[in-house]
Amino acid sequence: MSVTLAQASTIVDTALKKARELKQMPQTVVVLDAGGHVVAAKREDGSGILRYEISIAKAYGALGMGWGSRTMMERAAQNPNFLTAIVGASGGRLIPNPAGILIRDAGNAIIGAVGISGDTGDNDEIIGIAGIEAVGLKADPGGSKK
């Protein structure tokens, strides 16, 4: 099972609404399905030109490793050689910074990921979690095998 288009659309819209409520910088939000394909994406006016690619890389890395990008950042600090290796293995398609958030179903299976870029990683993560929870799914920014 993967995140549906309806769920992904609501996740994106809810995340952007939350960003406006919190007066964050312009955001780009991307939802990938379990296979790493874009299901939904939106870029707010004024969001930087690389934000789409950054958002995808955060979500893609989370899916690829089975941990949120926050955990990837923490592990990179402990073992930079491993991170360099996985960046190479992915063709440079991952970014170890918060806001690559796994989406889990009721049985804890990974069904997709959200990637957000535009503000600080911590702020990006807050709105991603809000979007995922709005559709009744589990947000997993850490990616531990729960």
Secondary structure, 3 states (H helix, E strand, C coil): CCCCHHHHHHHHHHHHHHHHHCCCCCCEEEEEECCCCEEEEEECCCCCCCHHHHHHHHHHHHHHHCCCHHHHHHHHHHCHHHHHHHHHHCCCCCCCCCCEEEEECCCCCEEEEEEEECCCHHHHHHHHHHHHHHCCCEEECCCCCC
